[in-house]
Amino acid sequence: MQREIQVICGAVRIPHLPGFLKLITTIASENKVTIQGLNADLIAGERHLHFAVGKALRAVAAGSNVAKDPGIEIMRYAAGERQIERSFSIGLHEGENNAIFVLLGKMDDVILAFSEIRKLIEEKPCSELLAYSSYKRKGILSLFRITDAEIEASGEELIPELVIERVALADFLK
């Protein structure tokens, strides 16, 4: 089966997370696609997102996925986590969100779901929301448990690389 991957980014205000997630799930099931929302403020660049999505899809294709749902598998890799529960920390939250939605499915279905998601968010360029910046630093260091010693050894500019290393090791780290 041919799978299309689309990404849409933007700002979204979520007053009630369970209700919002139910709406996303409804859009996904009506269009026969997978939709995974992620907190853009915890993504350390486009390479981080692409690497995580690629790892997740390869795991699903190989049958080595931990999560049954491909969207949760994407979230797990994006968070660099083996444990599904801990990976939810990179997801959306109540209040204001800089969000990334990853859509997977057949082209026509993805296009329809994409237009539905577009109605829910104030669309912004993904290059802007995904770019690593000092604004994201504290949250990323905390989520990925990056130490001062690692930063001292590798340099501040390599924090996104340290994140990608965590994603690469997600299957091995406890």
C-alpha positions in Angstrom: 0.0 0.0 0.0 1.3 3.4 -1.0 1.6 5.7 2.1 1.8 9.4 1.8 3.3 11.5 4.6 2.2 15.1 5.1 3.1 17.6 7.8 1.2 20.7 8.8 2.3 23.2 11.4 0.6 26.0 13.3 -0.7 27.5 16.5 -3.7 26.0 18.1 -5.5 26.8 21.4 -6.7 23.7 23.1 -9.2 24.4 25.9 -9.9 20.7 26.6 -7.3 18.2 25.5 -9.5 15.0 25.6 -12.1 16.8 23.4 -9.5 18.0 21.0 -7.9 14.6 20.7 -11.3 13.0 20.1 -11.8 15.5 17.3 -8.5 14.6 15.7 -9.3 10.9 16.1 -12.6 11.4 14.4 -11.0 13.3 11.4 -8.4 10.4 11.2 -10.9 7.6 11.2 -13.4 9.3 8.8 -10.5 9.8 6.3 -8.8 6.4 7.0 -5.5 8.1 7.9 -3.2 8.3 10.9 -2.8 11.8 12.4 -0.3 12.5 15.2 0.0 15.8 16.9 3.3 16.9 18.4 4.5 19.9 20.5 6.7 21.8 18.0 8.4 23.5 21.0 10.0 20.2 21.8 11.2 19.3 18.3 14.9 20.1 17.7 14.7 20.8 14.0 13.3 19.3 10.8 16.0 16.6 10.9 14.7 15.5 14.3 11.1 15.2 13.0 12.1 13.4 9.8 14.4 11.0 11.5 11.8 10.1 14.1 9.0 9.6 11.5 11.4 7.5 9.4 12.4 5.3 12.4 8.8 4.8 13.4 7.6 3.8 9.9 10.5 1.4 9.5 9.7 -0.2 12.9 6.0 -0.6 11.8 7.0 -2.0 8.4 9.4 -4.5 10.1 6.9 -5.4 12.8 9.3 -4.3 15.5 7.0 -1.4 16.7 6.3 -1.1 20.4 3.0 0.8 19.9 0.1 -0.7 17.9 -0.8 2.7 16.5 1.7 4.2 14.0 1.0 7.7 15.4 2.0 6.7 18.9 5.1 5.0 17.4 6.0 8.4 15.8 5.5 10.1 19.1 7.6 7.5 20.9 10.5 8.0 18.5 10.1 11.8 18.5 10.4 11.7 22.3 13.4 9.3 22.1 11.5 7.0 24.4 11.1 3.2 24.6 8.2 3.6 27.0 4.9 4.7 25.4 3.7 6.5 28.6 6.7 8.7 28.8 6.5 9.6 25.1 3.2 11.5 25.7 5.3 14.4 27.1 6.1 15.5 23.5 2.4 15.6 22.7 0.0 18.5 22.7 -1.3 20.0 25.9 -4.2 22.3 27.1 -3.7 25.9 26.3 -1.6 27.5 23.5 0.4 25.1 21.4 2.8 25.4 18.6 1.8 22.1 16.9 2.9 19.8 14.2 0.5 17.3 12.8 2.0 14.3 10.9 -0.6 12.6 8.6 -0.1 9.2 7.0 -2.3 7.4 4.5 -3.3 7.2 0.9 -2.8 10.5 -1.0 -6.5 11.4 -1.5 -7.4 10.6 2.1 -4.4 12.6 3.5 -5.5 15.6 1.4 -9.0 15.5 2.9 -7.7 15.1 6.4 -5.1 17.9 5.9 -7.9 20.3 4.9 -9.8 19.4 8.1 -6.8 20.0 10.3 -6.1 23.3 8.5 -9.5 24.5 9.8 -8.5 23.9 13.4 -5.1 25.8 13.5 -3.6 29.1 12.6 -1.2 27.7 10.0 2.5 28.7 10.2 5.5 27.6 8.1 6.9 24.3 9.4 10.5 25.6 8.8 9.7 28.3 11.4 8.1 26.1 14.0 10.5 23.2 13.7 13.7 25.2 13.8 15.8 24.7 16.9 16.1 28.0 18.9 17.2 29.2 22.4 13.4 29.5 23.1 13.2 25.7 22.9 16.4 24.9 24.7 15.2 24.4 28.3 12.3 22.2 27.4 14.4 20.1 25.0 17.2 19.6 27.5 14.7 18.5 30.1 12.7 16.2 27.9 15.8 14.5 26.4 17.7 14.6 29.7 20.7 16.2 28.1 23.3 17.1 30.7 25.6 20.1 31.0 28.5 17.8 30.7 27.3 16.6 27.3 26.8 20.2 26.1 30.3 21.1 27.4 31.8 18.1 25.5 30.0 18.6 22.2 29.1 22.3 22.2 25.8 24.2 22.4 25.3 24.2 18.6 25.1 20.3 18.7 22.1 20.1 21.0 19.9 19.0 18.0 22.4 16.3 17.2 22.2 15.0 20.8 18.5 14.9 20.4 18.8 12.8 17.2 21.2 10.5 19.1 18.4 9.9 21.7 16.0 9.1 18.9 18.4 6.7 17.4 18.9 5.0 20.7 15.2 4.9 21.7 15.0 1.2 21.3 17.9 0.5 23.5 17.6 3.1 26.4 15.4 2.2 29.3 
